[in-house]
Amino acid sequence: MKLKLYQEVALVRDVLDENLRSGDVAVRIDYVPHPRGGEAGAVLEVFNAVGESVSVVTVPESTIAPLRAAQVPAVRMLLQPA
């Protein structure tokens, strides 16, 4: 399923080098085709609980999924890199 731009999505696996966890919510802001025909990428903007942008990251499309009505948002502390 092709996700739309500016759609909220959930991560389906951790992205540890970006300090993101499965279940974190982000907004898809762009689509990046793979230069050699591999898996496309998704550019995501991640916000904190009060709506401030905290990062922009690129992940493989298989890392994200649309939000579903059966899901409930949660919060966690955002650890700062050492």
URPE-V850704 format. One record per backbone hydrogen bond with DSSP energy under -0.5 kcal/mol. CO is the residue of the C=O (numbers start at 1). NH is the residue of the N-H. If there is no record, write none. Layout:
((CO & NH) (CO & NH))
This chain:
((1 & 3) (4 & 7) (7 & 28) (8 & 67) (9 & 26) (10 & 65) (11 & 23) (15 & 18) (15 & 20) (16 & 19) (20 & 15) (21 & 24) (24 & 11) (25 & 47) (26 & 9) (27 & 29) (27 & 45) (28 & 6) (30 & 43) (32 & 41) (34 & 37) (40 & 61) (41 & 32) (42 & 44) (42 & 59) (43 & 29) (43 & 30) (44 & 46) (44 & 57) (45 & 27) (46 & 54) (46 & 55) (48 & 51) (52 & 48) (55 & 46) (57 & 44) (59 & 42) (60 & 63) (61 & 64) (63 & 12) (63 & 13) (65 & 10) (68 & 71) (77 & 79))
